[in-house]
Amino acid sequence: MTQALAAAPQRWQRAAGIELLGLVSGSGLNRSTYLVRRADGQVVQLSELLHRIVEEAARPLASGELARRVSARFGKELDVDGLTLLAEAKLEPLGLLEHPETAAAAPAPTATPLLALRAKATIVPKRAVVRLSRLLRPLYAVPVVVAACLALVALDVRILVTSNAGAALSDVLMTPAMLLGLFVLMSLGALVHEIGHATACRYGGATPGVIGVGLYVVFPAFYTDVTDSYRLSRAGRIRTDLGGLYFHLWWVLAMGLVYLATDSPLLLLLIIMTQLQMVQQLPPAIRLDGYFVLADLAGVPDLFARVGPVLRSLVPGRPADPRVSELRPASRLIVTCWVLVVVPFLAGVTVWLAVSLPYILTTAIQAITAHARHLSLALAAGQPIDAVLALLAIGMLALPAIGSVLMLAQAFGTITRAVIRRLTPRLTTPRPRHLSQRPKLRTGRHS
């Protein structure tokens, strides 16, 4: 086995499609952090040494030559054994390095973050998003932003003083066509929200990706691929996070102008509900805009991945977990406070769901049965709007019930796996010597 490994060609090259995003600005880690993006869009966070290896392996290089180049760039000498260890144990499994002489490697692992979108589908392709965001970039000029915010305040004051929101709600609820129109306009507003994220990304100098739709547990939700915003400064990333709310503001202003001209109760209700929807985006408990703002303030890409390490580090007498001790003091404080607030909140929601689930399911089934009868009557009477509204009502009733079941199942599965890991004896097996060695680094810069 050892002879076969020694005889194997020891040349390395960067995997196809790898893009170097560079140094992370405003990182919450106490060391320099670099990002690379794989061809499948997955972003990987690397130390400076690992990044130098990937950077220098732009073409096939023998291990000795690659180690020499990395040493010259890194300022410390990396020997061939150390390079081989890092390449085989870290970079090759992540799909960042490969042997040019070998066949295609197995698919690299991808992150599966908690409470993330699933089953994604593209609505607006990347080329169209880039063009549209380029046209809309002037909206992020500071004078324009200030004017838009002042205009929203003026609109809200006007509505508060002169409008009757209760009467508008009653009119819309009693008119099937208005209900359907409200659903359509709210969906268009959500799409405008995503265009705002893309435009903010483009304004900062990064390139947005596609706009699509996915499932958040079981709920349909729009999304924008702004992975490239990782290359921006912290301020640029936060602008991207808030860009959706900013464009929602413009959507409210546009609908407000039409409302002032028409006095439509539908538009009045749309303006109020859209702003309530904007407020709902701010709490950082789940992966909405407020969550990403807090993550970028802390300089930590995935807060949920730090929950376990933070909780373990809070146990008296237990040393800090490496994923906690690697954080800067300010970032560590932000993440710890977030965990101490969000974990009890989510635990409380989970307990409430478990206790309320029988009532939720029973009520949902009864309401769905009633709307199914309305659907049958509407189809028989040739009333398409009423039929569509009945279908929407069935969907809006069924999705929360199904989502509650899936969320409880996910929570139960997570707890069960944690208990099993805790109770299962840990077995150790000897590792090959070349994987147990530490890379040797010696100080000294090489020309």
C-alpha positions as CSV (number, residue, x, y, z in Angstrom):
1,M,0.0,0.0,0.0
2,T,2.8,2.4,0.9
3,Q,4.7,1.6,-2.2
4,A,1.6,2.2,-4.3
5,L,1.1,5.6,-2.7
6,A,4.8,6.5,-3.2
7,A,4.6,5.5,-6.9
8,A,1.4,7.5,-7.5
9,P,1.9,10.7,-9.4
10,Q,2.1,13.6,-6.9
11,R,0.9,16.5,-9.0
12,W,-1.8,18.8,-8.0
13,Q,-4.0,21.3,-9.8
14,R,-6.9,23.5,-8.9
15,A,-10.3,21.9,-9.6
16,A,-12.2,23.1,-12.6
17,G,-14.5,26.1,-12.0
18,I,-12.8,27.3,-8.8
19,E,-13.1,31.1,-8.3
20,L,-11.0,32.9,-5.7
21,L,-13.1,35.5,-4.0
22,G,-10.2,36.8,-1.9
23,L,-9.8,38.0,1.7
24,V,-13.0,38.4,3.8
25,S,-13.5,42.0,4.9
26,G,-14.9,42.4,8.5
27,S,-14.5,38.7,9.4
28,G,-15.4,37.7,12.9
29,L,-12.5,35.3,13.1
30,N,-9.2,36.2,14.8
31,R,-7.2,35.1,11.8
32,S,-7.2,36.0,8.1
33,T,-10.0,34.2,6.2
34,Y,-10.3,33.7,2.5
35,L,-13.2,32.5,0.4
36,V,-13.3,30.4,-2.8
37,R,-16.3,29.4,-4.8
38,R,-16.6,26.0,-6.4
39,A,-18.2,25.4,-9.8
40,D,-21.4,24.2,-8.0
41,G,-21.7,27.6,-6.3
42,Q,-20.7,26.3,-2.9
43,V,-18.5,28.9,-1.0
44,V,-15.7,27.5,1.1
45,Q,-13.9,29.4,3.9
46,L,-10.1,28.8,4.0
47,S,-7.1,29.9,6.1
48,E,-4.4,31.9,4.4
49,L,-2.1,28.9,4.0
50,L,-4.8,26.7,2.3
51,H,-5.8,29.6,0.1
52,R,-2.2,30.1,-1.0
53,I,-2.1,26.4,-2.0
54,V,-5.3,26.7,-4.1
55,E,-4.1,30.0,-5.6
56,E,-0.7,28.6,-6.7
57,A,-2.2,25.4,-8.2
58,A,-3.7,27.2,-11.2
59,R,-2.0,24.6,-13.4
60,P,-0.7,21.1,-12.7
61,L,2.4,21.3,-10.5
62,A,4.5,18.6,-8.8
63,S,4.2,18.6,-5.0
64,G,7.8,20.0,-4.6
65,E,7.3,22.9,-7.0
66,L,3.9,23.7,-5.5
67,A,5.3,23.6,-2.0
68,R,8.1,26.0,-3.1
69,R,5.7,28.5,-4.6
70,V,3.4,28.4,-1.6
71,S,6.4,28.9,0.8
72,A,7.5,32.0,-1.2
73,R,4.0,33.6,-1.1
74,F,3.2,32.6,2.5
75,G,6.5,33.6,4.1
76,K,7.0,30.3,5.9
77,E,8.5,27.2,4.5
78,L,6.0,24.4,3.7
79,D,7.7,21.0,3.0
80,V,6.3,18.4,0.6
81,D,5.0,16.2,3.4
82,G,3.0,19.1,4.9
83,L,1.7,20.0,1.5
84,T,0.6,16.4,0.8
85,L,-1.1,16.3,4.2
86,L,-3.1,19.5,3.6
87,A,-4.0,18.6,0.0
88,E,-5.1,15.0,0.8
89,A,-6.8,15.7,4.1
90,K,-8.5,19.0,3.5
91,L,-8.4,20.5,0.0
92,E,-9.1,17.4,-2.1
93,P,-12.1,16.2,0.0
94,L,-13.5,19.7,-0.4
95,G,-13.3,19.5,-4.2
96,L,-10.7,22.3,-4.4
97,L,-7.6,20.3,-5.5
98,E,-7.3,17.2,-7.7
99,H,-4.7,15.0,-9.3
100,P,-4.6,15.8,-13.1
101,E,-3.7,12.2,-13.9
102,T,-6.7,10.6,-12.1
103,A,-10.3,10.2,-13.1
104,A,-13.0,12.6,-11.9
105,A,-13.2,12.7,-8.1
106,A,-16.3,11.9,-6.1
107,P,-18.7,14.8,-5.7
108,A,-17.5,17.2,-3.0
109,P,-19.7,17.7,0.1
110,T,-22.1,20.6,0.3
111,A,-23.4,22.5,3.3
112,T,-26.9,21.8,4.5
113,P,-27.6,24.7,6.8
114,L,-30.5,24.6,9.2
115,L,-33.7,26.3,8.1
116,A,-32.4,26.9,4.5
117,L,-34.3,26.9,1.2
118,R,-34.8,23.6,-0.6
119,A,-36.1,22.6,-4.0
120,K,-34.9,25.8,-5.7
121,A,-36.0,26.8,-9.2
122,T,-34.9,29.8,-11.3
123,I,-37.4,32.5,-12.3
124,V,-35.1,35.2,-13.6
125,P,-31.8,34.1,-15.2
126,K,-28.5,35.6,-14.1
127,R,-28.0,37.7,-17.3
128,A,-31.3,39.4,-16.9
129,V,-30.7,40.0,-13.2
130,V,-27.3,41.6,-13.9
131,R,-28.8,43.9,-16.6
132,L,-31.7,45.0,-14.5
133,S,-29.6,45.6,-11.4
134,R,-27.2,47.7,-13.5
135,L,-30.1,49.9,-14.6
136,L,-31.4,50.4,-11.1
137,R,-28.1,51.1,-9.3
138,P,-28.7,54.9,-9.2
139,L,-31.5,54.2,-6.6
140,Y,-28.8,53.6,-4.0
141,A,-27.3,57.0,-4.3
142,V,-27.5,58.6,-0.8
143,P,-29.7,61.6,-1.7
144,V,-32.2,59.2,-3.4
145,V,-32.3,56.9,-0.3
146,V,-32.9,59.8,2.0
147,A,-35.6,61.2,-0.2
148,A,-37.4,57.8,-0.5
149,C,-37.4,57.3,3.3
150,L,-38.8,60.8,3.9
151,A,-41.5,60.1,1.2
152,L,-42.5,56.9,3.0
153,V,-42.9,58.9,6.3
154,A,-45.1,61.4,4.5
155,L,-47.2,58.7,2.9
156,D,-47.7,56.9,6.2
157,V,-48.7,60.2,7.9
158,R,-51.2,60.9,5.2
159,I,-52.7,57.4,5.4
160,L,-52.9,57.6,9.2
161,V,-54.7,60.9,9.1
162,T,-57.1,60.5,6.2
163,S,-57.7,56.7,5.6
164,N,-59.9,54.1,7.2
165,A,-57.9,50.8,7.3
166,G,-60.8,48.9,8.9
167,A,-63.2,49.7,6.1
168,A,-60.6,48.8,3.5
169,L,-60.0,45.4,5.2
170,S,-63.8,44.7,5.2
171,D,-64.2,45.7,1.5
172,V,-61.3,43.5,0.4
173,L,-62.4,40.5,2.5
174,M,-66.0,40.7,1.1
175,T,-64.8,41.0,-2.5
176,P,-63.3,37.8,-4.0
177,A,-61.7,39.7,-6.9
178,M,-59.9,42.1,-4.5
179,L,-58.6,39.2,-2.4
180,L,-57.1,37.6,-5.5
181,G,-55.7,40.9,-6.6
182,L,-54.1,41.4,-3.1
183,F,-52.4,38.0,-3.3
184,V,-51.0,38.8,-6.8
185,L,-49.7,42.2,-5.8
186,M,-48.1,40.9,-2.6
187,S,-46.3,38.3,-4.7
188,L,-45.1,41.0,-7.1
189,G,-43.9,43.0,-4.2
190,A,-41.9,40.0,-2.9
191,L,-40.3,39.8,-6.4
192,V,-39.4,43.5,-6.2
193,H,-37.8,42.8,-2.8
194,E,-35.5,40.2,-4.4
195,I,-34.5,42.7,-7.2
196,G,-33.5,45.1,-4.4
197,H,-31.0,42.5,-3.0
198,A,-29.6,42.0,-6.5
199,T,-29.3,45.7,-7.2
200,A,-27.6,46.4,-3.8
201,C,-25.1,43.6,-4.6
202,R,-24.4,45.1,-8.0
203,Y,-24.1,48.6,-6.5
204,G,-21.4,47.4,-4.2
205,G,-19.3,46.0,-7.0
206,A,-20.3,42.3,-6.9
207,T,-22.2,40.3,-9.4
208,P,-25.7,39.0,-8.5
209,G,-26.9,35.6,-9.6
210,V,-30.3,34.2,-10.5
211,I,-33.6,35.1,-8.8
212,G,-35.6,32.0,-8.1
213,V,-38.2,30.4,-5.8
214,G,-37.7,27.6,-3.3
215,L,-39.3,26.0,-0.3
216,Y,-38.7,27.3,3.2
217,V,-39.8,24.1,5.1
218,V,-42.9,23.8,2.9
219,F,-43.6,27.5,2.3
220,P,-42.9,28.9,-1.2
221,A,-40.4,31.8,-1.0
222,F,-38.4,33.9,-3.5
223,Y,-34.6,34.1,-3.2
224,T,-31.7,35.9,-4.9
225,D,-28.2,34.4,-5.3
226,V,-26.0,37.1,-3.9
227,T,-23.1,34.8,-3.0
228,D,-20.7,37.1,-4.7
229,S,-21.4,39.8,-2.1
230,Y,-19.0,37.9,0.2
231,R,-16.2,39.7,-1.7
232,L,-17.6,43.1,-0.5
233,S,-16.8,45.0,2.6
234,R,-19.0,44.6,5.7
235,A,-20.9,47.7,4.8
236,G,-21.5,46.4,1.3
237,R,-22.8,43.1,2.6
238,I,-25.2,44.8,5.0
239,R,-26.4,47.0,2.2
240,T,-27.1,43.9,0.2
241,D,-29.0,42.4,3.2
242,L,-31.2,45.5,3.5
243,G,-31.6,46.0,-0.2
244,G,-34.8,44.0,-0.3
245,L,-36.5,46.1,2.3
246,Y,-35.3,49.2,0.5
247,F,-36.9,48.2,-2.8
248,H,-40.0,47.1,-0.8
249,L,-40.1,50.7,0.3
250,W,-40.1,51.8,-3.4
251,W,-42.9,49.3,-4.1
252,V,-45.0,50.9,-1.2
253,L,-44.3,54.4,-2.6
254,A,-45.4,53.4,-6.1
255,M,-48.6,51.8,-4.8
256,G,-49.1,54.8,-2.6
257,L,-49.1,57.2,-5.5
258,V,-51.8,55.1,-7.3
259,Y,-53.8,54.9,-4.0
260,L,-53.7,58.7,-3.6
261,A,-55.1,59.0,-7.2
262,T,-57.7,56.3,-6.9
263,D,-58.6,55.9,-3.2
264,S,-58.6,52.1,-3.8
265,P,-59.2,50.0,-0.6
266,L,-57.2,47.2,-2.1
267,L,-54.1,49.4,-2.5
268,L,-54.6,50.8,1.0
269,L,-54.6,47.3,2.5
270,L,-51.6,46.4,0.3
271,I,-49.6,49.3,1.6
272,I,-50.3,48.4,5.2
273,M,-49.6,44.7,4.8
274,T,-46.4,45.2,2.8
275,Q,-45.0,47.3,5.6
276,L,-46.0,44.7,8.2
277,Q,-44.2,42.2,6.0
278,M,-41.1,44.4,6.0
279,V,-41.1,44.5,9.8
280,Q,-41.4,40.7,9.9
281,Q,-38.1,40.4,8.0
282,L,-36.1,42.1,10.8
283,P,-36.1,39.6,13.7
284,P,-32.9,37.4,13.3
285,A,-34.5,34.2,14.7
286,I,-34.8,32.5,11.2
287,R,-33.1,33.1,7.9
288,L,-34.7,36.3,6.8
289,D,-33.1,39.7,6.2
290,G,-32.5,40.5,9.9
291,Y,-30.6,37.2,10.3
292,F,-28.2,38.0,7.5
293,V,-27.7,41.6,8.8
294,L,-26.7,40.2,12.2
295,A,-24.5,37.5,10.7
296,D,-22.6,40.2,8.7
297,L,-22.3,42.5,11.7
298,A,-20.7,39.6,13.6
299,G,-18.6,38.6,10.6
300,V,-19.8,34.9,10.9
301,P,-21.5,33.5,7.7
302,D,-23.7,30.9,9.4
303,L,-24.9,31.6,12.9
304,F,-26.8,28.4,13.3
305,A,-23.6,26.4,12.9
306,R,-22.2,28.1,16.1
307,V,-25.2,27.1,18.3
308,G,-23.7,23.8,19.5
309,P,-20.2,25.1,20.1
310,V,-21.5,28.2,22.0
311,L,-23.7,26.0,24.3
312,R,-20.9,23.6,25.0
313,S,-18.6,26.5,25.8
314,L,-21.1,27.8,28.4
315,V,-20.9,24.6,30.5
316,P,-19.0,25.5,33.7
317,G,-15.5,24.0,33.8
318,R,-15.5,23.1,30.2
319,P,-12.9,24.8,27.8
320,A,-14.2,27.0,25.0
321,D,-15.0,25.1,21.8
322,P,-12.5,25.9,19.0
323,R,-15.3,27.3,16.9
324,V,-15.9,29.8,19.7
325,S,-12.4,30.6,20.7
326,E,-11.5,31.4,17.0
327,L,-13.9,34.3,17.1
328,R,-12.9,37.9,17.9
329,P,-14.2,39.2,21.2
330,A,-16.9,41.4,19.7
331,S,-18.1,38.7,17.3
332,R,-18.1,36.1,20.1
333,L,-20.3,38.4,22.3
334,I,-22.7,39.0,19.4
335,V,-23.0,35.3,18.6
336,T,-23.3,34.2,22.2
337,C,-26.1,36.7,22.9
338,W,-27.9,35.6,19.7
339,V,-27.7,32.0,20.8
340,L,-29.0,32.8,24.3
341,V,-32.0,34.5,22.8
342,V,-32.8,32.4,19.8
343,V,-32.4,28.9,21.3
344,P,-35.0,29.5,24.1
345,F,-37.3,31.2,21.5
346,L,-37.1,28.3,19.0
347,A,-37.4,25.8,21.9
348,G,-40.5,27.5,23.1
349,V,-42.0,27.6,19.6
350,T,-41.2,23.8,19.2
351,V,-42.9,23.0,22.5
352,W,-45.9,25.2,21.6
353,L,-46.2,23.4,18.2
354,A,-46.1,20.0,19.9
355,V,-48.8,20.9,22.3
356,S,-51.0,22.7,19.8
357,L,-50.5,20.3,16.9
358,P,-53.7,18.2,17.4
359,Y,-55.8,21.4,17.5
360,I,-54.0,22.9,14.5
361,L,-54.5,19.7,12.4
362,T,-58.2,19.3,13.4
363,T,-59.0,23.0,12.7
364,A,-57.1,22.9,9.4
365,I,-58.9,19.7,8.2
366,Q,-62.3,21.2,9.0
367,A,-61.5,24.5,7.2
368,I,-60.0,22.6,4.2
369,T,-63.1,20.5,4.0
370,A,-65.3,23.6,4.0
371,H,-63.3,25.3,1.3
372,A,-63.3,22.1,-0.8
373,R,-67.1,22.3,-0.8
374,H,-66.9,25.9,-1.9
375,L,-64.5,24.9,-4.7
376,S,-66.9,22.3,-5.9
377,L,-69.8,24.8,-5.9
378,A,-67.7,27.5,-7.6
379,L,-66.7,25.0,-10.4
380,A,-70.3,23.9,-10.8
381,A,-71.6,27.5,-11.0
382,G,-68.8,28.6,-13.4
383,Q,-67.2,31.1,-11.1
384,P,-63.5,31.0,-11.8
385,I,-62.4,33.7,-9.4
386,D,-64.2,32.0,-6.5
387,A,-62.7,28.7,-7.5
388,V,-59.1,30.2,-7.5
389,L,-59.7,31.8,-4.1
390,A,-60.9,28.5,-2.7
391,L,-57.8,26.8,-4.0
392,L,-55.6,29.5,-2.5
393,A,-57.4,29.1,0.8
394,I,-56.9,25.4,0.8
395,G,-53.2,25.9,0.1
396,M,-52.8,28.6,2.8
397,L,-54.5,26.3,5.3
398,A,-52.7,23.1,4.4
399,L,-49.1,24.5,4.2
400,P,-48.9,25.7,7.9
401,A,-50.3,22.4,9.1
402,I,-47.8,20.4,7.0
403,G,-45.0,22.8,7.9
404,S,-45.8,22.3,11.6
405,V,-45.5,18.6,11.3
406,L,-42.2,18.8,9.3
407,M,-40.7,21.3,11.8
408,L,-41.5,19.0,14.7
409,A,-40.1,16.0,12.8
410,Q,-36.9,17.9,12.0
411,A,-36.5,19.0,15.7
412,F,-37.2,15.4,16.9
413,G,-34.7,14.0,14.4
414,T,-32.0,16.5,15.4
415,I,-32.5,15.7,19.2
416,T,-32.5,12.0,18.5
417,R,-29.3,12.1,16.5
418,A,-27.6,14.2,19.2
419,V,-28.6,11.7,21.9
420,I,-27.4,8.8,19.8
421,R,-24.1,10.4,19.2
422,R,-23.8,11.1,23.0
423,L,-24.6,7.6,24.0
424,T,-22.7,5.7,21.3
425,P,-19.2,4.7,22.4
426,R,-16.5,6.4,20.4
427,L,-14.3,4.0,18.6
428,T,-10.9,5.0,17.4
429,T,-9.0,3.4,14.5
430,P,-5.4,3.9,13.5
431,R,-4.9,6.5,10.8
432,P,-2.3,6.3,8.1
433,R,0.9,8.0,9.2
434,H,0.8,10.5,6.4
435,L,-2.6,11.8,7.6
436,S,-1.6,12.0,11.3
437,Q,1.5,14.1,10.6
438,R,1.3,17.9,11.1
439,P,2.6,20.1,8.3
440,K,6.0,21.6,9.1
441,L,6.3,25.3,8.8
442,R,9.5,27.3,9.4
443,T,9.7,31.0,9.5
444,G,11.6,32.9,6.8
445,R,10.6,34.6,3.6
446,H,11.8,33.3,0.3
447,S,12.2,35.2,-2.9
